[in-house]
């Protein structure tokens, strides 16, 4: 059984720590999604500390660079549902007791957040 059977697109806005987490945990999943023609868009801040990861992700994702750094991670699925998370990863574990997140499928709230964070590719 495959996850996300009818998935079409993923929009992800992240910071440097989030990009590291996404790369470590979801790189192989992105390969599978790309094979199923799922469009993955990642917006990441300008910087040179993680260029290797962005280069690798470009094989499966559309990467956009931005001048601002979001202090959290925003993931939107098919422009219908989203997760907004403040993650506090450390060097040893991918999660911590200080992680906080909200999930919603409220179209008004999603529209507001998308307007603030996502520009068209």
C-alpha positions as MATLAB code, in Angstrom:
seq = 'XXXXXXXXXXXXXXXXXXXXXXXXXXXXXXXXXXXXXXXXXXXXXXXXXXXXXXXXXXXXXXXXXXXXXXXXXXXXXXXXXXXXXXXXXXXXXXXXXXXXXXXXXXXXXXXXXXXXXXXXX';
ca = [
       0.000    0.000    0.000;
       1.429    3.331   -1.037;
       0.994    6.484    0.985;
      -0.726    9.522   -0.560;
      -2.587    7.599   -3.321;
      -4.096   10.673   -5.059;
      -1.488   13.295   -4.282;
      -0.739   15.925   -6.947;
       1.478   18.573   -5.344;
       3.404   19.518   -2.233;
       4.511   23.046   -1.356;
       7.154   23.289    1.333;
       8.559   26.495    2.830;
      11.396   25.881    5.231;
      14.446   27.256    6.976;
      17.937   25.764    7.124;
      17.178   23.375   10.001;
      13.968   22.283    8.313;
      15.777   21.691    5.047;
      18.270   19.425    6.792;
      15.425   17.499    8.415;
      13.497   17.202    5.137;
      16.597   16.026    3.297;
      17.489   13.399    5.892;
      13.995   12.023    6.391;
      12.182   12.423    3.060;
      14.734   12.272    0.256;
      13.712    8.733   -0.758;
      10.009    9.552   -0.447;
      10.530   12.473   -2.834;
      11.978   10.010   -5.369;
       8.851    7.867   -5.128;
       6.556   10.874   -5.396;
       8.436   12.204   -8.415;
       8.009    8.818  -10.133;
       4.250    9.220   -9.593;
       4.338   12.709  -11.197;
       3.731   14.540   -7.919;
       5.046   18.101   -8.148;
       7.173   19.105   -5.148;
       8.015   22.771   -4.637;
      10.498   23.811   -1.945;
      11.127   27.410   -0.922;
      14.332   27.819    1.093;
      16.296   30.857    2.259;
      19.396   32.042    0.442;
      22.578   30.741    1.987;
      25.557   28.549    1.298;
      25.542   26.114    4.230;
      23.301   23.570    2.518;
      23.927   23.932   -1.216;
      24.752   20.227   -1.535;
      21.314   19.251   -0.204;
      19.561   21.675   -2.543;
      21.544   20.312   -5.481;
      20.414   16.787   -4.640;
      16.797   17.833   -4.092;
      16.718   19.576   -7.498;
      16.527   16.141   -9.132;
      13.030   15.614   -7.711;
      11.849   19.058   -6.595;
      11.487   22.582   -7.925;
      13.600   24.799   -5.674;
      12.966   28.491   -5.115;
      15.315   30.683   -3.094;
      14.059   33.550   -0.982;
      15.548   36.434    0.988;
      13.595   35.705    4.159;
      13.886   32.829    6.595;
      10.721   31.442    8.096;
      11.196   30.409   11.744;
       9.106   27.302   11.070;
       8.154   24.797    8.378;
       5.058   25.085    6.191;
       3.864   22.078    4.205;
       0.814   22.319    1.952;
      -0.674   19.297    0.192;
      -2.691   19.804   -2.992;
      -3.488   23.367   -1.908;
      -6.081   21.909    0.467;
      -4.395   20.861    3.713;
      -1.403   22.241    5.543;
       0.932   21.692    8.436;
       2.678   24.637   10.086;
       5.357   23.441   12.498;
       7.964   24.910   14.781;
      10.543   22.180   15.149;
      13.495   22.249   17.493;
      15.729   19.465   16.135;
      19.130   18.830   17.586;
      22.163   16.968   16.317;
      21.104   13.651   17.827;
      17.341   13.285   17.359;
      14.825   14.349   14.705;
      12.175   15.352   17.241;
      12.093   17.037   20.621;
       9.654   17.840   23.399;
       9.661   21.462   22.191;
       8.177   20.715   18.744;
       4.824   22.422   18.089;
       2.559   22.179   15.043;
      -0.895   22.878   13.697;
      -2.667   20.968   10.935;
      -5.683   22.361    9.135;
      -7.787   22.091    6.019;
      -9.475   25.455    6.577;
      -9.432   27.119    3.137;
      -9.471   30.695    4.490;
      -6.548   30.150    6.838;
      -4.651   28.269    4.146;
      -5.259   31.086    1.660;
      -3.886   33.658    4.093;
      -0.760   31.671    4.841;
      -0.121   30.806    1.177;
      -0.464   34.479    0.229;
       2.190   35.396    2.778;
       4.644   32.615    2.034;
       4.353   31.249   -1.474;
       5.010   33.067   -4.705;
       4.359   31.253   -7.963;
       7.262   29.263   -9.422;
];
